[in-house]
Amino acid sequence: MANVSAEQLGTESISSLLIKQAVPASIGILVMSLNVLVDSIFVGNWIGSIAIAAINVVLPISFFIGALGMAIGIGGASIISRALGSDNKEKALRTFGNQISFTILITTIMVTVGLTFVDTLIPAFGGKGSIFEFAKIYYVIVLYGVPFLALNMMGNTVIRAEGKPKFAMIAMIIPSIGNLVLDYLFINVLDYGMEGAAWATTISYFLCFSYILYFFLSKHSELKLNLQYFRIDFSILKEISSLGFVTLSRQAVVSIIYLLMNNILFDLGGEAMVAVYAIIGRMLMFALFPVFGVTQGFLPIAGFNYGAGKYDRVKESIYTAIKFAAILATIVFTGLMIFPADIAGLFLSQKADMSDLEIATNAFVLENTPSAMRWVFAATPIIALQLIGAAYFQAIGKAVPALLLTLCRQGFFFIPLILILPNYLGELGVWISFPIADVLATIVTGYFLRKEINTNLVKST
């Protein structure tokens, strides 16, 4: 789990590098995902299943704004990795300074818009019926912390691009632990309900920001900025935007999917069906953490070696990352197929004083979640190729294929499927759309990745 210098990315064995990069990334994602998972379990047990549905409505809105920071971070990190690989530290510094300025500017604008249109956005994302009031309470408070979330996501990717995965891992762990502790204090001890859940989340974003700020001001970071680097450089912003647009587009599609899914499922089964999707959504964030960790660990390795012209090492990193991720995805798949009912039960309140509505909602969720979960994760063992393939094009700065492959699964296949199949198959049509989209996207990504390897990664310098 040791940090590595930028130079080591081009010399150390790929397997060793991938482990050093992926393990802390996986642990960080695990803790962050556990935060979302346990947060939902706390909310479900202490407030109710409708509150889980309310958070599910708010997440795509706040995460989209936060994803602006991630997009700027990943777009800039690709530039920084390649700049360090080609020994161009000046460009790395100018890129980082522009990332900070751009993140602050754009997220401030988005939060202002989000707060202005709160009563329109929440129902549009499925916050209807009894879900609305819970969602509005959570939304307004959490949105105040979203600029910090955006800066956290941006800063974390830059830390990893420097070859400091341990610090990136700690940055992800801090808000997760903080949120869980504050959840217990605000919801269970002080009985603040949804307000408590929201403030716990917002404060945890600030705790993470404080640590990331410490990292970049300390001796651990190689990127020491002067004020001149914060001046907007439109040529750099253009490059950041072209690469970061991949990540932003992916999150935009995710937000659209939440909008469609919440509304489609509400029409099919009301608040309880939205709660089923909320639980599955948490598992989509949590269960695949090792695969996402390998993907994150792969990015700086591929980017650095591509920038250094070491194409044999780039190819080796692709094959090794796919192998590691596929093994981990298969393990995840096995667990989800065996224990879906036990997983669903974790989110449901066992309080003795539940209303008849809460009892009926819990019974519906427990009955419908296991089969839905099995369908949603049915193609999990093959997703490694799709994720690594799309990440490769992003790592080497090829924005257009990275964008198209990133949008392939959710945008080109999944959205049309959930708009068509439920008309004929009802809720089953929603759930089987997931594995069908996974299979189609993996086939397409495999074709383009193989073509890239055979034509553009044929020799090293």
C-alpha positions as CSV (number, residue, x, y, z in Angstrom):
1,M,0.0,0.0,0.0
2,A,3.0,2.2,-0.3
3,N,3.0,5.4,-2.2
4,V,5.1,5.4,-5.4
5,S,6.9,8.2,-7.1
6,A,6.0,9.3,-10.6
7,E,9.2,7.7,-12.0
8,Q,8.3,4.3,-10.5
9,L,5.1,4.2,-12.6
10,G,7.4,3.7,-15.6
11,T,9.9,1.2,-14.1
12,E,8.3,-1.0,-11.5
13,S,6.5,-4.3,-12.5
14,I,3.0,-3.7,-13.6
15,S,1.4,-6.3,-11.2
16,S,3.2,-4.7,-8.3
17,L,2.2,-1.2,-9.4
18,L,-1.4,-2.2,-9.9
19,I,-1.6,-3.7,-6.5
20,K,0.0,-0.7,-4.9
21,Q,-2.4,1.6,-6.8
22,A,-5.5,-0.5,-6.7
23,V,-5.5,-1.7,-3.1
24,P,-5.6,1.7,-1.5
25,A,-8.1,2.9,-4.2
26,S,-10.3,-0.2,-3.5
27,I,-10.1,0.4,0.3
28,G,-11.0,4.0,-0.2
29,I,-13.9,3.2,-2.5
30,L,-14.9,0.4,-0.1
31,V,-15.0,2.7,2.9
32,M,-16.8,5.4,0.9
33,S,-19.3,2.8,-0.4
34,L,-19.8,1.4,3.1
35,N,-20.5,4.9,4.1
36,V,-23.4,5.1,1.6
37,L,-24.5,1.6,2.4
38,V,-24.5,1.9,6.2
39,D,-25.9,5.4,6.0
40,S,-28.9,3.9,4.1
41,I,-29.2,1.1,6.7
42,F,-29.2,3.7,9.5
43,V,-31.8,5.8,7.7
44,G,-33.9,2.8,6.9
45,N,-33.8,1.4,10.4
46,W,-34.1,4.7,12.3
47,I,-36.3,6.8,10.0
48,G,-38.0,4.4,7.6
49,S,-37.9,2.9,4.1
50,I,-39.5,6.0,2.6
51,A,-36.5,8.0,3.8
52,I,-34.2,5.7,1.8
53,A,-36.3,6.4,-1.3
54,A,-36.0,10.1,-0.6
55,I,-32.2,9.9,-0.4
56,N,-32.2,8.0,-3.7
57,V,-34.1,10.9,-5.3
58,V,-31.6,13.5,-4.0
59,L,-28.3,11.6,-4.7
60,P,-28.3,12.0,-8.6
61,I,-28.8,15.8,-8.3
62,S,-26.1,16.4,-5.6
63,F,-23.7,13.8,-7.1
64,F,-24.0,15.4,-10.6
65,I,-22.8,18.7,-9.2
66,G,-20.1,16.8,-7.2
67,A,-19.2,14.9,-10.4
68,L,-18.3,18.2,-12.0
69,G,-15.3,18.2,-9.7
70,M,-14.6,14.6,-10.5
71,A,-14.8,15.3,-14.2
72,I,-12.4,18.2,-13.8
73,G,-10.2,16.1,-11.6
74,I,-10.0,13.1,-13.9
75,G,-9.6,15.2,-17.0
76,G,-6.8,17.2,-15.4
77,A,-5.2,14.0,-13.8
78,S,-4.8,12.5,-17.3
79,I,-2.9,15.6,-18.4
80,I,-0.9,15.6,-15.2
81,S,0.1,11.9,-15.4
82,R,1.2,12.4,-19.0
83,A,3.0,15.6,-18.2
84,L,4.9,14.0,-15.4
85,G,5.7,11.1,-17.6
86,S,7.2,13.4,-20.2
87,D,9.0,15.5,-17.5
88,N,6.9,18.6,-18.1
89,K,6.2,19.7,-14.5
90,E,5.3,23.2,-15.5
91,K,2.3,22.0,-17.4
92,A,1.3,19.7,-14.5
93,L,1.3,22.8,-12.2
94,R,-0.7,25.0,-14.6
95,T,-3.2,22.2,-15.0
96,F,-3.7,21.7,-11.3
97,G,-4.2,25.4,-10.7
98,N,-6.8,25.6,-13.4
99,Q,-8.6,22.6,-12.0
100,I,-9.0,24.4,-8.7
101,S,-10.3,27.7,-10.2
102,F,-12.6,25.9,-12.6
103,T,-14.1,23.6,-9.9
104,I,-14.9,26.5,-7.6
105,L,-16.5,28.6,-10.3
106,I,-18.7,26.0,-11.9
107,T,-19.9,24.3,-8.8
108,T,-20.9,27.6,-7.2
109,I,-23.0,28.4,-10.2
110,M,-24.6,24.9,-10.2
111,V,-25.5,25.0,-6.5
112,T,-27.1,28.4,-6.9
113,V,-29.3,27.0,-9.7
114,G,-30.0,23.8,-7.8
115,L,-31.3,25.7,-4.8
116,T,-33.4,28.1,-6.9
117,F,-35.3,25.3,-8.6
118,V,-35.6,22.9,-5.7
119,D,-39.4,22.4,-5.9
120,T,-39.1,21.5,-9.6
121,L,-36.1,19.2,-9.5
122,I,-37.2,17.0,-6.7
123,P,-40.5,15.8,-8.2
124,A,-38.8,15.5,-11.6
125,F,-36.4,13.0,-10.1
126,G,-39.2,10.9,-8.6
127,G,-39.6,12.7,-5.3
128,K,-43.4,12.4,-5.4
129,G,-46.1,11.5,-2.9
130,S,-44.8,10.9,0.7
131,I,-41.2,11.0,-0.6
132,F,-41.2,14.8,-1.4
133,E,-40.9,16.3,2.1
134,F,-38.2,13.9,3.2
135,A,-36.3,14.6,0.0
136,K,-36.5,18.4,0.2
137,I,-35.2,18.5,3.7
138,Y,-32.2,16.3,2.8
139,Y,-31.6,18.1,-0.6
140,V,-31.3,21.6,0.7
141,I,-28.8,20.9,3.5
142,V,-26.7,18.5,1.4
143,L,-26.4,21.0,-1.5
144,Y,-24.6,23.4,0.8
145,G,-21.8,20.9,1.1
146,V,-21.6,19.9,-2.5
147,P,-18.9,22.4,-3.5
148,F,-16.6,20.7,-1.0
149,L,-17.6,17.4,-2.4
150,A,-16.6,18.6,-5.9
151,L,-13.2,19.9,-4.6
152,N,-12.7,16.5,-2.8
153,M,-13.4,14.5,-6.0
154,M,-11.1,16.7,-8.0
155,G,-8.3,16.7,-5.5
156,N,-8.4,13.0,-4.9
157,T,-7.8,12.1,-8.5
158,V,-4.8,14.5,-8.6
159,I,-3.4,12.9,-5.5
160,R,-3.6,9.5,-7.3
161,A,-2.0,11.0,-10.4
162,E,1.0,12.0,-8.3
163,G,1.5,8.3,-7.4
164,K,0.2,8.8,-3.8
165,P,-2.6,6.3,-3.5
166,K,-2.3,6.0,0.3
167,F,-3.2,9.6,0.8
168,A,-6.0,9.3,-1.7
169,M,-7.3,6.4,0.3
170,I,-7.2,8.3,3.6
171,A,-9.0,11.2,1.9
172,M,-11.9,8.8,1.1
173,I,-11.9,7.2,4.5
174,I,-12.2,10.4,6.5
175,P,-15.6,11.5,5.3
176,S,-17.0,8.0,5.4
177,I,-16.1,7.4,9.1
178,G,-17.1,11.0,9.9
179,N,-20.5,10.6,8.3
180,L,-21.2,7.3,10.1
181,V,-20.3,8.7,13.5
182,L,-22.3,11.9,12.9
183,D,-25.3,9.8,11.6
184,Y,-25.4,7.9,14.8
185,L,-25.1,11.1,16.9
186,F,-27.6,13.2,14.9
187,I,-30.2,10.6,14.0
188,N,-30.1,8.0,16.8
189,V,-28.9,10.1,19.8
190,L,-30.3,13.6,19.1
191,D,-33.3,12.4,17.0
192,Y,-32.8,15.0,14.2
193,G,-34.3,12.7,11.6
194,M,-33.6,13.7,7.9
195,E,-32.0,16.9,9.0
196,G,-29.5,14.9,11.0
197,A,-28.7,12.6,8.1
198,A,-28.2,15.6,5.8
199,W,-25.9,17.6,8.2
200,A,-23.9,14.4,8.8
201,T,-23.2,14.2,5.1
202,T,-22.4,17.9,4.6
203,I,-20.0,18.1,7.5
204,S,-18.3,14.9,6.3
205,Y,-17.6,16.6,3.0
206,F,-15.9,19.5,4.8
207,L,-13.7,17.1,6.9
208,C,-12.5,15.5,3.7
209,F,-11.7,18.9,2.1
210,S,-9.7,19.8,5.2
211,Y,-7.5,16.7,4.8
212,I,-7.0,17.2,1.0
213,L,-6.0,20.9,1.6
214,Y,-3.5,19.7,4.2
215,F,-2.0,17.2,1.7
216,F,-1.4,19.8,-1.0
217,L,0.0,22.3,1.4
218,S,2.4,19.8,3.0
219,K,5.7,18.3,1.8
220,H,3.9,15.2,0.5
221,S,2.7,16.8,-2.7
222,E,5.0,17.5,-5.7
223,L,2.5,20.1,-7.0
224,K,3.4,23.4,-5.2
225,L,1.3,26.2,-6.6
226,N,1.9,29.9,-6.9
227,L,-0.9,32.4,-7.6
228,Q,0.1,32.5,-11.2
229,Y,-1.1,28.9,-11.7
230,F,-4.7,29.8,-10.7
231,R,-5.0,32.2,-13.7
232,I,-7.4,30.6,-16.2
233,D,-5.6,29.2,-19.2
234,F,-8.2,28.4,-21.9
235,S,-6.0,26.0,-23.8
236,I,-5.7,23.9,-20.6
237,L,-9.4,24.2,-19.8
238,K,-10.2,23.0,-23.2
239,E,-8.0,19.9,-22.7
240,I,-9.4,19.3,-19.2
241,S,-12.9,19.7,-20.5
242,S,-12.5,17.4,-23.5
243,L,-11.3,14.6,-21.2
244,G,-13.4,15.4,-18.2
245,F,-16.5,15.5,-20.4
246,V,-16.3,11.7,-20.4
247,T,-16.7,11.5,-16.7
248,L,-19.3,14.3,-16.6
249,S,-21.3,12.7,-19.4
250,R,-21.3,9.4,-17.6
251,Q,-22.6,11.0,-14.4
252,A,-25.2,13.0,-16.4
253,V,-26.4,9.8,-17.9
254,V,-26.5,8.3,-14.4
255,S,-28.6,11.2,-13.2
256,I,-31.0,10.7,-16.2
257,I,-31.2,7.0,-15.3
258,Y,-32.2,7.8,-11.7
259,L,-34.8,10.3,-13.1
260,L,-36.2,7.7,-15.4
261,M,-36.0,4.7,-13.0
262,N,-37.6,6.6,-10.1
263,N,-40.5,7.7,-12.2
264,I,-41.0,4.4,-14.1
265,L,-40.8,2.4,-10.9
266,F,-43.1,4.9,-9.0
267,D,-45.7,4.4,-11.7
268,L,-45.3,0.6,-11.5
269,G,-45.3,0.2,-7.7
270,G,-45.3,3.5,-5.9
271,E,-43.0,4.5,-3.1
272,A,-42.2,0.9,-2.2
273,M,-40.8,0.1,-5.7
274,V,-38.6,3.2,-5.5
275,A,-37.3,1.9,-2.2
276,V,-36.4,-1.4,-3.9
277,Y,-34.3,0.4,-6.5
278,A,-32.8,2.5,-3.7
279,I,-31.4,-0.6,-2.1
280,I,-30.2,-2.0,-5.4
281,G,-28.6,1.3,-6.2
282,R,-26.6,1.2,-2.9
283,M,-25.4,-2.3,-3.8
284,L,-24.3,-1.0,-7.3
285,M,-22.2,1.5,-5.5
286,F,-20.9,-0.8,-2.8
287,A,-20.5,-4.3,-4.3
288,L,-18.3,-3.4,-7.2
289,F,-15.8,-1.4,-5.1
290,P,-12.8,-3.8,-5.9
291,V,-13.5,-3.5,-9.7
292,F,-13.7,0.3,-9.5
293,G,-10.5,0.2,-7.4
294,V,-8.6,-1.7,-10.0
295,T,-9.9,0.8,-12.6
296,Q,-8.7,3.7,-10.6
297,G,-5.4,2.1,-10.0
298,F,-5.0,1.4,-13.7
299,L,-5.5,5.0,-14.9
300,P,-2.2,6.6,-13.7
301,I,-0.1,3.6,-14.8
302,A,-1.5,3.6,-18.3
303,G,-1.4,7.3,-18.6
304,F,2.2,7.7,-17.4
305,N,3.6,4.9,-19.6
306,Y,1.7,6.0,-22.6
307,G,3.1,9.5,-22.1
308,A,6.6,8.0,-21.8
309,G,6.1,5.9,-25.0
310,K,6.4,2.6,-23.2
311,Y,3.6,0.8,-25.1
312,D,4.6,-2.7,-24.0
313,R,4.0,-1.7,-20.4
314,V,0.7,-0.1,-21.4
315,K,-0.5,-3.3,-23.0
316,E,0.6,-5.3,-20.0
317,S,-1.3,-2.9,-17.7
318,I,-4.5,-3.4,-19.7
319,Y,-4.3,-7.2,-19.6
320,T,-3.3,-7.3,-15.9
321,A,-6.1,-4.9,-14.9
322,I,-8.7,-6.8,-16.8
323,K,-7.6,-10.1,-15.2
324,F,-7.6,-8.7,-11.7
325,A,-10.9,-6.9,-12.1
326,A,-12.6,-10.0,-13.7
327,I,-11.6,-12.2,-10.8
328,L,-12.9,-9.7,-8.3
329,A,-16.2,-9.2,-10.2
330,T,-16.8,-12.9,-10.2
331,I,-16.4,-13.1,-6.4
332,V,-18.9,-10.2,-6.0
333,F,-21.3,-11.9,-8.4
334,T,-21.3,-15.1,-6.4
335,G,-22.1,-13.4,-3.1
336,L,-24.9,-11.4,-4.6
337,M,-26.5,-14.4,-6.1
338,I,-26.5,-16.3,-2.8
339,F,-27.5,-13.7,-0.3
340,P,-29.9,-11.1,-1.9
341,A,-32.7,-11.6,0.7
342,D,-30.2,-11.2,3.6
343,I,-28.9,-8.0,2.0
344,A,-32.3,-6.5,1.5
345,G,-33.3,-7.3,5.1
346,L,-30.4,-5.1,6.4
347,F,-32.1,-2.0,5.2
348,L,-35.5,-2.5,6.8
349,S,-36.6,-1.3,10.2
350,Q,-37.5,-3.8,12.9
351,K,-39.1,-1.3,15.2
352,A,-42.1,-2.5,17.2
353,D,-44.1,0.8,16.7
354,M,-44.2,0.8,12.9
355,S,-47.3,2.1,11.1
356,D,-49.4,-0.2,8.9
357,L,-47.9,1.7,5.9
358,E,-44.3,1.0,7.0
359,I,-45.1,-2.6,7.6
360,A,-46.7,-3.0,4.2
361,T,-43.8,-1.2,2.5
362,N,-41.2,-3.3,4.2
363,A,-43.0,-6.5,3.2
364,F,-43.1,-5.4,-0.4
365,V,-39.4,-4.4,-0.5
366,L,-38.3,-7.7,1.1
367,E,-40.4,-9.7,-1.4
368,N,-39.3,-7.9,-4.5
369,T,-35.7,-7.0,-3.9
370,P,-34.0,-10.4,-4.1
371,S,-35.1,-11.3,-7.6
372,A,-34.5,-7.8,-8.9
373,M,-31.0,-7.8,-7.5
374,R,-30.2,-11.1,-9.2
375,W,-31.2,-9.7,-12.5
376,V,-29.4,-6.4,-12.1
377,F,-26.0,-8.2,-11.3
378,A,-26.4,-11.1,-13.7
379,A,-23.7,-10.0,-16.0
380,T,-21.2,-8.8,-13.4
381,P,-18.4,-11.2,-14.2
382,I,-17.9,-9.7,-17.7
383,I,-18.0,-5.9,-16.8
384,A,-14.2,-5.7,-16.2
385,L,-13.4,-5.5,-19.9
386,Q,-15.9,-2.7,-20.4
387,L,-14.7,-0.6,-17.5
388,I,-11.0,-1.1,-18.2
389,G,-11.4,-0.6,-21.9
390,A,-13.2,2.7,-21.5
391,A,-10.7,3.8,-18.8
392,Y,-7.8,3.1,-21.1
393,F,-8.9,5.6,-23.7
394,Q,-9.5,8.2,-21.0
395,A,-6.0,7.6,-19.5
396,I,-4.2,8.2,-22.7
397,G,-6.1,11.4,-23.6
398,K,-8.4,10.0,-26.4
399,A,-11.5,11.8,-25.4
400,V,-13.9,10.8,-28.2
401,P,-13.6,7.0,-27.9
402,A,-13.4,7.3,-24.1
403,L,-16.7,9.3,-24.2
404,L,-18.5,6.9,-26.6
405,L,-17.4,3.8,-24.7
406,T,-18.3,5.3,-21.4
407,L,-21.7,6.2,-22.6
408,C,-22.1,2.9,-24.4
409,R,-23.7,0.8,-21.6
410,Q,-25.9,3.3,-19.9
411,G,-26.6,5.8,-22.6
412,F,-26.8,3.9,-25.9
413,F,-28.2,0.6,-24.5
414,F,-29.6,0.8,-21.0
415,I,-31.8,4.0,-21.4
416,P,-33.6,2.7,-24.6
417,L,-34.1,-0.7,-22.9
418,I,-35.8,0.7,-19.8
419,L,-38.0,2.9,-22.0
420,I,-39.1,0.0,-24.1
421,L,-39.1,-3.3,-22.1
422,P,-41.3,-2.2,-19.2
423,N,-44.1,-1.5,-21.6
424,Y,-44.2,-5.2,-22.4
425,L,-42.7,-6.9,-19.3
426,G,-43.6,-4.5,-16.5
427,E,-41.0,-4.3,-13.7
428,L,-39.2,-7.4,-15.0
429,G,-38.4,-5.3,-18.1
430,V,-36.7,-2.8,-15.9
431,W,-34.4,-5.3,-14.2
432,I,-33.4,-7.4,-17.2
433,S,-32.3,-4.2,-19.0
434,F,-29.2,-4.2,-16.7
435,P,-27.6,-7.5,-17.9
436,I,-28.6,-7.0,-21.5
437,A,-26.9,-3.5,-21.5
438,D,-23.8,-5.0,-19.8
439,V,-23.4,-7.7,-22.4
440,L,-23.8,-5.4,-25.4
441,A,-21.5,-2.8,-24.0
442,T,-18.8,-5.3,-23.3
443,I,-18.9,-6.7,-26.8
444,V,-18.5,-3.2,-28.3
445,T,-15.7,-2.2,-25.9
446,G,-13.8,-5.4,-26.5
447,Y,-13.9,-4.8,-30.3
448,F,-12.5,-1.2,-30.0
449,L,-9.9,-2.1,-27.4
450,R,-8.5,-5.0,-29.4
451,K,-8.3,-2.7,-32.5
452,E,-6.4,-0.1,-30.5
453,I,-3.9,-2.6,-29.1
454,N,-3.2,-4.1,-32.5
455,T,-2.8,-0.8,-34.3
456,N,-1.5,1.8,-31.9
457,L,0.4,-0.1,-29.1
458,V,2.7,-2.0,-31.4
459,K,6.1,-0.9,-30.2
460,S,7.9,0.8,-27.2
461,T,10.5,3.6,-27.3
